[in-house]
Each structure stands twice: as structure tokens, then as C-alpha cells.
Amino acid sequence: MTDKKYLEKLGQQIAKIRKEKGFTQVEFADKLDMNRSALAKIEIGRVNPQIITLKRIADGLEISVSELVDF
């Protein structure tokens, strides 16, 4: 899998779980104290998030980082 494809899959996974948990992008970004546009870029695979950002996202979704990247 290419890096670009991996980031797209990661973003899709984040968006899917976020929606399953009932958060809008705005609500979830606020919960993470993150700019909504930064979250949007992660969800569409346009940026490579730092590991600490992935941890914050996983914590916000109440899952482990390994669950976040298991796709």
C-alpha cells in the first residue's frame, strides 16, 4: 500500500469511528482542542498526523491507537 493510500485509509477509519460515536467534525475537533480544518485534512488523508495527534484522536474516541490503525 502506498503512503498516500495508507493516509487515506487512516482518515477514513477516523471518520468512520467518529461518526459511529455520534460526533460531528466540529464537535470532535472542539473536544480535541483542534482546528476543524486540521481534522478534516487528516480525515481525507492530506496530512500525515504526528503520533501524539493520533493518540489524542484515539483518546477522544475512547479507543487505543492500535484500534485506530487496524484496517
TIVO-369017 format. One record per residue (C-alpha): residue in three letters; x, y, z. Coordinates in steps of 0.05 Angstrom, whole numbers. Example, Ala and Ser with C-alpha at 12.3 -4.5 7.8 and 13.67 -1.06 7.14 Angstrom:
2
(pt ala, (246, -90, 156))
(pt ser, (273, -21, 143))
REM end
This chain:
71
(pt met, (0, 0, 0))
(pt thr, (28, 68, -18))
(pt asp, (37, 121, 36))
(pt lys, (-18, 163, 4))
(pt lys, (-67, 105, 5))
(pt tyr, (-49, 89, 77))
(pt leu, (-63, 160, 99))
(pt glu, (-130, 159, 62))
(pt lys, (-149, 93, 96))
(pt leu, (-128, 121, 164))
(pt gly, (-171, 183, 152))
(pt gln, (-230, 140, 131))
(pt gln, (-222, 99, 194))
(pt ile, (-221, 161, 238))
(pt ala, (-282, 190, 204))
(pt lys, (-320, 124, 209))
(pt ile, (-307, 115, 283))
(pt arg, (-321, 188, 297))
(pt lys, (-389, 182, 263))
(pt glu, (-404, 116, 299))
(pt lys, (-391, 153, 365))
(pt gly, (-440, 207, 344))
(pt phe, (-393, 265, 336))
(pt thr, (-395, 317, 280))
(pt gln, (-327, 340, 255))
(pt val, (-337, 407, 291))
(pt glu, (-357, 374, 357))
(pt phe, (-299, 325, 355))
(pt ala, (-248, 378, 336))
(pt asp, (-273, 420, 394))
(pt lys, (-267, 361, 441))
(pt leu, (-194, 351, 419))
(pt asp, (-180, 426, 422))
(pt met, (-161, 421, 348))
(pt asn, (-179, 464, 289))
(pt arg, (-235, 432, 248))
(pt ser, (-197, 442, 183))
(pt ala, (-137, 404, 212))
(pt leu, (-182, 346, 230))
(pt ala, (-214, 349, 161))
(pt lys, (-146, 345, 128))
(pt ile, (-129, 283, 170))
(pt glu, (-195, 251, 152))
(pt ile, (-185, 260, 78))
(pt gly, (-113, 236, 81))
(pt arg, (-80, 301, 61))
(pt val, (-33, 305, 121))
(pt asn, (9, 255, 159))
(pt pro, (-10, 265, 232))
(pt gln, (42, 262, 287))
(pt ile, (37, 202, 334))
(pt ile, (16, 247, 391))
(pt thr, (-42, 273, 348))
(pt leu, (-63, 201, 334))
(pt lys, (-61, 188, 409))
(pt arg, (-105, 249, 422))
(pt ile, (-154, 225, 369))
(pt ala, (-155, 154, 396))
(pt asp, (-165, 180, 467))
(pt gly, (-222, 224, 443))
(pt leu, (-255, 164, 411))
(pt glu, (-241, 122, 473))
(pt ile, (-202, 70, 435))
(pt ser, (-129, 51, 430))
(pt val, (-82, 76, 377))
(pt ser, (-75, 4, 352))
(pt glu, (-150, 1, 342))
(pt leu, (-146, 66, 303))
(pt val, (-95, 39, 254))
(pt asp, (-124, -31, 248))
(pt phe, (-157, -30, 180))
REM end
